[in-house]
């Protein structure tokens, strides 16, 4: 029980400090196995992203509105989030153009609703977390075998397919990920 709590707390602190959680997800798979490791990592990642979002919302949104709320760039972002915020969130979560932990804070500065952000973040995070925990557990349990290499290849194909599907869906929805790249370049 203490191991789970310590892992979750460490995961949350790392995310709040903008430290990538991928290594912790791998450790979760090794320590807790693929099923429990995925569930614990999903819980920790969801709580961490929600807390980062709320921190940005509470501490930064009013200040941001005060200083840049009137600018054309900010107005365009707000308009895009209002029209297709959930779609844009799905795209940015599945197509990693912008670091995940920074996205948590960035979305907190927008008008996207908290629960939409939290649920979509959890759902779009799940496939990657599962693959990381499963593969790390398998590697430690069985080592590098032909079966492991086949599973790793299948996992890579699944992730590639998800990213391509998200990109195709964004084209259909006319979501422009270049806005995300512009924001990353400015930060």
PADOLO-901238 format. One record per atom (N, C-alpha, C, O, CB): x, y, z; residue in one letter. Coordinates in pm, whole numbers, plus 50000, padded with zeros to 5 digits. Each point is the difference from the previous one (the first is absolute). Glycine has a CB too. Example, Ala and Ser with C-alpha at 12.3 -4.5 7.8 and 13.67 -1.06 7.14 Angstrom:
BEGIN
513194943150780a
499115011950000a
500905012050000a
501044999850066a
497074988550059a
501545022249803s
500825011950006s
499235010950073s
500515011150017s
500674982649768s
This chain:
BEGIN
500824988150000x
499185011950000x
500875012650000x
499755009349924x
498444978150197x
502845012849965x
500885011750006x
500745002249870x
500285011349960x
499974985150284x
500084992549690x
500685001149871x
499165007249896x
500515008249924x
500704970750129x
497505018049944x
499105006849906x
499905014850031x
500085008449910x
498624970550064x
501135024350154x
499865014050041x
501285007749968x
499945011049945x
498464982250238x
502755001149849x
501275006549972x
500185002149849x
500435010749956x
500564978950251x
498685000249715x
500105000949854x
499115011249947x
500445008149918x
500084967350070x
498245025150057x
499055010249954x
500495013950038x
499975009249918x
498134974450105x
502365018050099x
500515013150044x
501235004249919x
500115011649960x
499014983750271x
501784995549746x
501195002949920x
499615003949858x
500565009449943x
500774974550197x
497715009049804x
499525002949865x
499405014049994x
500275007549906x
499294968050057x
499645028050135x
499355013250003x
501045011050014x
499955010049927x
498004979850175x
502995008649989x
501045010150019x
500835001649872x
500305011249959x
499804983550288x
500254994249690x
500775000749876x
499245007649893x
500565008649931x
500554969650127x
497615018749927x
499205006849897x
499865014950030x
500095008349909x
498654970450050x
501035024850166x
499875014150037x
501305007649975x
499985012049973x
498324981650199x
502834999349838x
501315006249977x
500464998449854x
501155002749968x
499434992750271x
498505000349675x
500264998549856x
501044989349967x
500685000949897x
498735023050079x
500714966350108x
500894988649974x
499184989449928x
498954996050049x
502515008950157x
499004990549677x
499234990049925x
499724987550083x
500874995250074x
500155013549716x
497784986250198x
499574988550079x
500274986649935x
499694989650060x
498615025050033x
502264985249787x
500174987349931x
500874990150078x
499714988050002x
500035024349783x
501304992650279x
500864991150078x
499234994250119x
500174988350035x
501865025049895x
497144995050131x
499184995150112x
498984989749953x
499714990450073x
500605031650043x
499154979749766x
499054990249946x
500714986649979x
499444989450030x
499225029149858x
502554982050061x
500794987849981x
500254993350136x
499844987950013x
501265022049780x
499294998050306x
500234994650135x
498704994150055x
500024989550064x
501815027449975x
497054989949936x
498714994750044x
499704986449940x
499474991350069x
499715032149956x
501154974849849x
499794987049936x
500884989350061x
499584988550016x
499815023249775x
501844992050241x
500934990450060x
499574996350142x
500004988350037x
501865021149823x
497775000750219x
499654997650140x
498634993750020x
499844991150084x
501585028049971x
497604985549868x
498624996250027x
499384990749897x
498884995250019x
500905026450094x
500934975749777x
499454991549895x
499205008349901x
499725011850023x
500214969050137x
499685012849729x
499355007749895x
498625005450036x
499705011449965x
501574974849878x
497895006350223x
498655004550029x
499985010350113x
499505011149981x
499634966749943x
501415018650191x
500015009250114x
500905012049969x
499675011350036x
499914969550123x
501555016749775x
500905011049963x
499315010149910x
500195012150017x
501724972350003x
497305010749884x
499265009149913x
498985008050079x
499905012249984x
500434972049825x
498915009150276x
498965006850077x
500575010350098x
499475011050013x
499124968649965x
502495016850089x
500625009350095x
500615011849925x
499875011550043x
500614969450117x
500195016349729x
500595010849919x
498925009049941x
500165012149995x
501804973149952x
496945008850009x
498905007949944x
499405009150107x
499725011749975x
499794969949859x
500295013050284x
499485008150110x
500965011450032x
499585011650011x
499224968350082x
502485016949922x
501005010150034x
500115010649890x
500075011950030x
501194970950103x
498765013049742x
500125009449889x
498775009049991x
500115011949971x
501324971749905x
497405010750150x
498775007849994x
499945010250112x
499655011649976x
499194969049919x
501515015350225x
500025009550113x
501055010849976x
499755011850024x
499484969950134x
501945014349795x
501085009749974x
499605010049893x
500235012050017x
501454970750047x
497725012649827x
499615009349894x
498885009250049x
499985011949967x
500684971349858x
498425011550253x
498915008250054x
500545010850095x
499565011549995x
498874968949984x
502525015950105x
500585009850093x
500785010849925x
499915011850034x
500234970450143x
500635013949722x
500745009849919x
499035009549932x
500215012149998x
501654971249966x
497085011249980x
498975008049933x
499395010050099x
499875011849969x
499644969049873x
500135014450275x
499375008950100x
500965010750050x
499605011550021x
498934969550048x
502735015549949x
500995010050041x
500095011249896x
499995011850035x
501314970450088x
498795013949752x
500075010149894x
498725008249994x
500045012249982x
501504973049888x
497325008250146x
498725007049993x
499885010050115x
499595011549979x
499364968449911x
501405015850230x
499845008650118x
501055011050006x
499715011350040x
499304969350080x
502225016149841x
501095009650016x
500315008249876x
500555010950009x
500374973750157x
498725010149717x
500465006649880x
498975005649905x
500305009349925x
501534976150098x
496985009349978x
499025004149897x
499635014850012x
500005007149899x
499114969650100x
500595027950119x
499635014250015x
501155009149958x
499785010149932x
498664983850256x
502765002649852x
501175007949963x
500214999949848x
500295010349939x
500754984550284x
498814993549718x
500144998749856x
498955008649928x
500335007249905x
500584969550125x
497855022550015x
498955008149938x
500305014950013x
499765007849908x
498584974250144x
502195021850063x
500305014150024x
501065005249903x
499885011149948x
499534985750293x
501634995249736x
501135004949921x
499944996749851x
500445007949917x
500874989850288x
498154990749760x
499994996449857x
498614996449950x
499854996249884x
502484995950141x
496675008950058x
498644996449962x
499485007849881x
499124995149928x
500494999150306x
500895017549743x
499555008649891x
500744997549868x
499585005049896x
499855012050275x
501654975349831x
500814998149879x
499294990849900x
499184991650037x
502905011850099x
498244998349739x
499394992049893x
500374985250015x
499164991349977x
500925028749870x
501164977150190x
500434986150016x
499204993250109x
499504988949982x
502805017249941x
497595000650192x
499264994050110x
498534998449965x
499394989850032x
502235020250131x
497804999849771x
498604999249960x
499784988349903x
498984993150008x
500795031950023x
501194972849879x
499894988949905x
500054986650074x
499264990849968x
501815023349853x
499814985050277x
500114987750079x
498714997750077x
499474988950001x
503025014050019x
497005007450044x
498764998950076x
498844995849910x
499174991850038x
501665025650121x
499114988449722x
498944996749905x
500124985349959x
499004992849993x
500955031149923x
501284971850055x
500224986149962x
499624990350111x
499404989549974x
502425018249876x
498544995750272x
499664991550114x
498484999650019x
499444989450028x
502785016050082x
497125006149876x
498545000750016x
499304991649892x
498994993550028x
501245029550073x
500294977449778x
499354992849889x
500344985249999x
499134991749974x
500925029349895x
501204975750158x
500404985949989x
501054996450103x
500984993249969x
498495007449787x
500355004050366x
500984997450106x
500214985350028x
501144995550015x
498245026150082x
499544970849911x
500134985750028x
500714993049885x
500854991450023x
497055009350115x
501775002949739x
500664994149884x
501505003350000x
500834991349973x
497025010349898x
502465010850157x
501405004450003x
500754992850113x
501154996049982x
498195026549924x
500014975950208x
500624992850113x
500284985649962x
501094994950029x
497725020050133x
500264978549774x
500214986249957x
501214999349906x
500864991450015x
496675003750009x
502525014049880x
501115000149906x
501335002150072x
500954992649976x
497515016349848x
501615001050264x
501285003050065x
500424989250100x
501184998550029x
498315025849942x
499564968450081x
500354989050090x
500524987949922x
500934993350043x
497345014850121x
501114989249721x
500404988249922x
501185002549908x
500744990749968x
496915002050043x
502545019649945x
501135003549914x
500925008850083x
499745011950016x
498864986749768x
502474995750267x
500845007250097x
500905010749937x
501224998249990x
498734981250147x
499455031749823x
500785011149946x
500485009450111x
500955007649982x
497744990749804x
500655001050325x
500215009350111x
500084991550126x
499124991650019x
499655027749864x
502224982450204x
500164991450118x
498724999050084x
499335009950028x
503084996349974x
497284981650036x
498774996850072x
499815008650125x
498945005950020x
501244970949894x
500855024050170x
499855007350127x
499825015049977x
499305006650077x
502104976150034x
499205022749786x
499815014249969x
498585002249950x
499385010350028x
503074992349916x
497024987649980x
498615001049954x
499045001450118x
499035007549992x
501564978849807x
499695006650310x
499115000850118x
499855014450045x
498895004750025x
501814972250045x
500425030049942x
499965014050042x
499405008849891x
499205008950029x
502824987250116x
498365001549731x
499515008449889x
498484999349988x
499355010349981x
502824986049898x
497264991950131x
498554998949990x
499305006550120x
498865004549988x
501424974349881x
500385021850245x
499445006950115x
499855014949976x
499195006650064x
501814976250082x
499785022549763x
499925014349967x
498905003049898x
499685011649975x
502764990250074x
497004987749892x
498945001949901x
498644998850067x
499894997950121x
501614993049698x
497475010450100x
498624999250052x
499434985949993x
498814998150029x
500875025549900x
501124966550035x
499474986349991x
499504995750139x
500685002550100x
500924991949708x
497244999350200x
499474995850130x
500904989550068x
500584991449934x
497105013449981x
502414996050217x
500854991250078x
499684985249976x
500914992149973x
499265025850200x
498554978449835x
499664985849988x
500234994749859x
500404988549984x
497915014550197x
501475005149719x
500314995749863x
501494997349988x
500414989749946x
497675023849963x
502734995750142x
501454998449998x
500414987250072x
500804992249947x
499475032750046x
499204972950126x
500424988750082x
499614986649939x
500814990849993x
498985023850208x
498974984349753x
499534987349942x
500724997049870x
500464988849979x
497305014750127x
502355006349807x
500704997849872x
501464996750023x
500564991449933x
497855024449953x
502224991050209x
501404997150030x
500164985750048x
500934993049958x
499445031150101x
498744971350027x
500094986350050x
499804989949888x
500754990349988x
498415017450236x
499834994549694x
499714990649891x
501124999449896x
500344989249951x
497245015150085x
502985007149930x
501055000149898x
501364995650054x
500894996449923x
497875021949963x
501394982250244x
501254995650063x
500034984850018x
501074993950001x
499075028250116x
498714972149897x
499904985750031x
500774990849905x
500764991650048x
497035013650047x
502064996149773x
500704990549912x
501525000050019x
500624989450008x
497555013749829x
502435008750169x
501455000850018x
500454994450134x
501014993050009x
499005026949844x
499234983250253x
500344994850132x
499954984850001x
500894993450054x
498205027650052x
499884973549834x
499874985449997x
501174993749925x
500594990250046x
496915012049962x
502845003449877x
501094994349921x
501325001050076x
500774990450003x
498025015949785x
501495005150273x
501245001650077x
500074990250116x
501034993550019x
499025030749918x
498884974550139x
500044991150116x
500094985449957x
500744992350059x
497935024450073x
500584979649766x
500044986249951x
501394996549949x
500554989550035x
497035011949905x
502995007349977x
501304996949942x
501124999850105x
500894991549994x
498325018849791x
500734998950310x
501045000050104x
499884987550087x
501014994150037x
499025031249964x
498774970850032x
499804987850080x
500484987749924x
500694991550056x
497345019350058x
501614988349760x
500424988549919x
501524999449986x
500594989250008x
497245012249867x
502805010150105x
501455000449984x
500694995050127x
500964992349993x
498825026849846x
499754985550275x
500634995850126x
499694985350030x
500854992850051x
498975030850035x
498974972149883x
499594986250030x
500694989749910x
500514989850047x
497295019250029x
502214993849794x
500464989949905x
501275003749925x
500604991549934x
497065002150043x
502765018950033x
501175004449926x
499655002449853x
498835000049961x
502654987250197x
499565014749764x
499795002649857x
499884986549930x
500984992849981x
500315029250028x
497484975049953x
499714987649928x
499345003649867x
499685011649975x
500054975350244x
500095003149699x
499305002349875x
498575004750027x
499505008949932x
501924973549956x
497945011650210x
498635004050035x
499965014650046x
499095007449964x
500384968850101x
501535027950014x
500075014050044x
500165009349881x
499335010349992x
501684982450226x
499865003849689x
500235008449884x
498745001249913x
499715010649946x
502714982650057x
496844995849986x
498745000449924x
499005009150071x
499365008449936x
501054968049976x
499465022150219x
499085008550077x
500415014649993x
499165008949989x
500374971950165x
501765021849854x
500505013749991x
499695005949862x
499625011749989x
502214982950176x
498334997449732x
499675004649865x
498505002849986x
499615010049940x
502324976849970x
497255004550145x
498555002249996x
499645012650077x
499175007849955x
500444967450027x
501035026850134x
499755012250079x
500375012449920x
499275009950001x
501154977450211x
500715012249719x
500425011249916x
499015002849889x
499715011549969x
502654983050082x
497134994949888x
499005001649894x
498715006050056x
499385008549936x
501614971849942x
498625015550240x
498785005450064x
500175014950027x
499115008049970x
500404969550135x
501635026349952x
500235014250029x
500055008149870x
499425010749992x
501854983050219x
499435001149690x
500075006849871x
498605001649941x
499675010749947x
502644979950014x
496874999150046x
498645000549948x
499165010350075x
499245007449938x
500944968549997x
499955024650196x
499275010050078x
500395014249960x
499145008649984x
500724975250206x
501425018549794x
500485013349960x
499485003649861x
499545011249978x
502524985850163x
498014993649767x
499515002749864x
498495002249998x
499505008549927x
502384977749981x
497395006150173x
498555001850008x
499675013750058x
499085006749953x
500624968550076x
501055029150072x
499785013350059x
500285010949898x
499275009849993x
501334981350234x
500455007349695x
500325009949896x
498905000549893x
499595010849957x
502874985550086x
497084992049915x
498934999549899x
498725006150054x
499325007449930x
501714972049971x
498665017550222x
498815005550064x
500105015250010x
499025007149980x
500694971550151x
501485026349901x
500225014550008x
499795006649864x
499455010949991x
502184985650198x
498824996849706x
499785005649865x
498515000649968x
499525009849943x
502714981149983x
497044998750111x
498554999849976x
499325011050080x
499105006749950x
500994968550007x
500335026650167x
499425010250089x
500585013949973x
499555009950058x
500114972450115x
501345018349738x
500685012649964x
500665006550122x
499875012150023x
498484991149791x
502354988650261x
500765004850116x
501435001949954x
500594991049941x
497904997150226x
502065023649859x
501335003449952x
501024998650114x
500035008450090x
498985007349739x
501824973850168x
500994998350106x
501135010249993x
500825000650092x
498634975249909x
500635032149893x
501075010049991x
499865010550109x
500995006050040x
499134990349713x
498655006050297x
499825009350112x
500774994850120x
500625007850072x
497104999049843x
502244980150106x
500724994050112x
501515001849981x
500695003250096x
497454979949936x
502375014949847x
501435001749975x
500425014650022x
501075002750054x
498874978249781x
499205028350122x
500315014450020x
500095003250147x
500875007650042x
497984998149743x
500264988850294x
500035002450144x
501274994350062x
500615006250087x
496874993549919x
502924988349948x
501214993750052x
501235008449964x
500925001350081x
498004976149899x
501095028449899x
501135008149958x
500105012850081x
501105005050024x
498694985549747x
499075014950271x
499995012750074x
500354998150147x
500435009450067x
497864999149775x
501544979350208x
500274997850144x
501444996550026x
500394997950115x
497284994749915x
